[in-house]
Amino acid sequence: MLNRIRPFLLAFLALAFVGQHVAAQNADEAISEEDVTAEQTSGASQDASDAEAQAAAAAAIAQKLANPVASLISVPIQINYDHNYGLNDEGSVWRTNVQPVIPISLNDDWNMISRTIVPVVKQSDVPIPGVSESGIGDIVQSVFFSPKKPTDGGLIWGVGPVINLPTSTKDTLGPEAWAAGPTGLVLKQSGPWTYGALANHMWSFAKEDKTEINASFVQPFVSYITPKKLTYYLNTESTYNWDTKDWSVPINFGANQLMKVGNQIMQVGGGLRYWAESSEMGPEGWGVRLNIIFVFPT
């Protein structure tokens, strides 16, 4: 197992090193906190003010990225590798989730946030040895209606519908079923901390579908943002299948660094995941996750 994931761990460490290096090189740009040096003798006050404003803007972006219903356009790309699939534990899956987030202001009090998950899948020896396929899985579309201001107690929340679209290009890449249901989340941000939970439930509603969906998804999460805008995260993405009575419980932990490359603000990082529980044919043990998030502040 260690030999299998060693290349991905090395890639993650290299990516983290490059990210820190790029972030340091861009310290004089919009997301830096160190523009002012002791050697400056003229215009120091203005420079200090600019640096403080840039640091505040960077902190606001990092905090918004920790909030799933923030008013911030972003395009997260999440690359996951898991293995030990199938009856003989010989299968492996690369799953790249492209997840554009688009907020829309409805009025002075409410936002509508569109969150889409487009999975690009490459699997080997799944569901049985010798079978390998790649393509697009089912797209999941969520829409949250969220107040622009937190409650008096500081809670941020959003509710709305979620729908599963039967877009899989191969039978084994997704259920290929229409399903829908409610989704919601609640969270609180206190200083550098963000903690909360997202949940949804979907039922199939098209009788002609080959596969029925009756599943609940629960994602408790917590994150911490350092002064250098490095965000540590911990979450689970647990799914319960009510028909098969199976849990799938991956535990994810890692870190993402906010940086600026040229004019593009982004967050880059990754981490590990451990499958505490999965279905009979599902993955086991450890997996790897890489994150690249393109940010487009408005």
N, C-alpha and C positions, 0 to 999 in steps of 0.2 A: 504493500500500500504506500509506504514512504517513498519507494522508488518511483511509483506512478505520479505522485503529486509533487515530487521534488522540483521538476522543471517549472511548475506553476508557482511554487513558493519562491523560487529564485526570481522568476519574472515579476512577482508581486513586490519583492524586496527591491529589485532594480527600479521598478516603477515608482515606489515610494521614495527612493533616493533621488531619482531624477526630478520628481515632483518637488521635493524639498529644495533641490538645487535651483530649479526654475523659479520657485517662489522667492528664494533669496535674491536671485538676479533681478527680479521684478519688484524689489523692495521700494523702488522709487516711483512705482506706478500706483494705480487706483486702489489696490487692496493692501498697500504696505503700511507699516507702522513705524518705519525707521528712516524717514526721509531727512530728518534734521540731525546733524552731527555737531559735535562740540567745536569744530573748526569754522563753522559759519559765523561770520561777524556782521553781515549786513542782511537785512530782510529776514532775520531769524524768527521774529514774532509771526510774520505772515506765513513763513514756511511751517512753523509749528502748528499754526491754525489749520493750514491745508492738510498736514499729516494727521491731525486729530479728526478732521472731517472725513478723510479717506479711510482711516481706521474704523470710524463709526459706520461708514457705508459698507465696509467689508464685514463688520460684525452683523449688520442687519441682513446682508445676503446669506451669511452662514446660518443665521437663526431662521430665516425663511426656508432655507433648504431642509432644515430639520422639521418643518411644519408641512404636512401633506396638503393642506388647504390654504397655503399662503398665496398672496397675490404676486406670483412670480412665474414668468414663462421659463421653462427649462425642458431639456431633453436628456433624461438619464438613459444611459446604455449600461445594462447590467449583464455581465458575462459569468455564467455559472458552469462549473464542471462537477459532475457527480458520477460515482461508479458503484460497482457491486449490484447492478440491476439483474433481474431475471432469476430463474430457478437455480442456475449454477453460479450466480454472483459474478458473471463474466462480462456483463454489459456496462456500457458507459454512455453518458449523455452530455453534450455541450448544448447549453440553452442560453441564447442571447436575447434578452428582453429589451426592446426599444420602447421607452415609456414617456412619450411627450405629455407635458402638463401645461394646460392652457387655462388661465383664469379669465373670466369675463365679468365685468362690473354690470350688475343689473340695475342698481340704483344707489342711493347714498348709504344704504344700510346692508346690502347683500351682494355677495359674489357667487357666481357659478363657476366651479372648477371642473374641467374635463381632465380625467386621467385615463390614458389608454395604455394597454400592455399588448405589444405585438411580439410574440415569441418566434425566434428563428432557431430551429432545432436541428442538431446533427447527432444521431444516435448509432451506436455500434453494438451488435449482438443483443439487440433489444427488439422484441420481447424474448427471442430465443437466439442461441448462438448461430452465427452465419447470416443473420438478417441485419442489414444496415440501411438506414434511410435518412434523408434530410429534407427540410422544407419549412413551411410556415405552420405553426400550430393554431389553435383557436384564439382569436382576439378577445380580450376582456375589456369592456368599456364601462367606466364608472363616471358618474356625475354627482358632485357634491354641491349642495346649497348651504352656504356658510355665512354667518354674520361677519361684517367687516371688523367689528370691535369685539374683544373678549367680554365675557360676562363680568359682573362686579367682583366675582371671586377669581377672575383670571383664566377661566376655562375657554378654550377654543374648540368649536365643534362644527360638524357638518353632517348632513344626511342627504340621501338621494337614492337613485336606482343604480343597479349594476346589471349588465347583460353579457352573456357569453355568445359570441358569434361563431357559427360553424365554418371557419375559414381554413381548417387544416387541409394541406395539400396531399397528405397521405393518411391512411386509416390509423396508423400507429402513432401519429404525432399529436393527436388530440381527440377528444370525444366526438367532434363534428356534430354538435347538438346546440339547438337554441335553448337558452336558459336565462332566467332573470330573477331578480329579487331585490331586497333592500340592502343598502350599505350605509355605514355611519362610522364616525370617529369622534373621539374626544381627547384633548391633550392639554397640557399646561406647560408654559415656558417660564422658568424662574432663573434669572441670571444666565449662566452658561448651560443650564440643564433643560432638556425637553423630555417629557415622559407622557405616555398615553397609550391608546389602543385603537386599532381599526378592525372592523368586523363586517362580514357580509354573509348572506345565505342565498343560494341559487337553486331553483327548481326548473326542470325541463318543462316545456309547454308545447312542443311539437310532437305529435304522436308518431310521425313518420321517421323520426330520428333513430339511428341505430343504437345509440347509447343514451341512457337516462342520467340526468344529473340531479342529485339531492345532497348538497354538500354545504357545510359551514366553514368559513374561513375566519381565523382570529389571529391578529398580529399585535401583541403588546410590544412596546418599544421604549427605549431610553437612549439618550445621547448626551454627550458632554463636549462643549466647544472650548478649546484652549485659547489663550491670548494670541497665538499664532494662527488661529482659524483652522486648526486641525480638529476634526470632529470624530470622536470615538463613538461607536454605536454598538448596541446589543439588542437583538430582537428575535422573535420566533415567527414563523409563517405557517401556522398550524392549520391543517385541513382535516375535517371529520366527514367521512362518507357515511351517510345515514343508511344507505342500502347494504353496504358490505360491512358496516360497523368497524371501519378501519381508520386509524389516525395516521397522519403524516406530519412529523414534527421536526423540521430542521431548525437548529439554533445557530444564528448568525452573529458574528462579532468581527469588528475590524475598525478601520479608520480611513477618513477621506480628507484630503488637504485642499483647501480653497487656494486658487492661484490665478494668475493672469498670463496668458501666452499671446503675445502681440496685443490685439484689441479684444481677444476672446477671454471672458471670465469663465472658469470651469472649476470643477471639483473632481479630483482624481484620487483613487485609493483602492482598497479591497480588504479582504480578510478571509477567514475560514468559516466553515459551517459543519456542524455535527448533527447527524440524523439520530435523534433520540428515539424516534419511532417512525416506522414506515409500513406500507402494505407489503404483502408477501412477495410481490414482484418488484418492489420499489428499491431505492438506493439504500446503502448501509455505510456506516463509518463516516469518514471525513470527506469534505468537498472544498472547493475553492471558489471565491467570488471576486471579480474585478469590477470596479465602478468608474465610469467616466460620465460626468454630468455637465452638459453645456448650458450655460446660464445666460439669459437675455433680459436684464433688468429694464423696466419701463420707466 
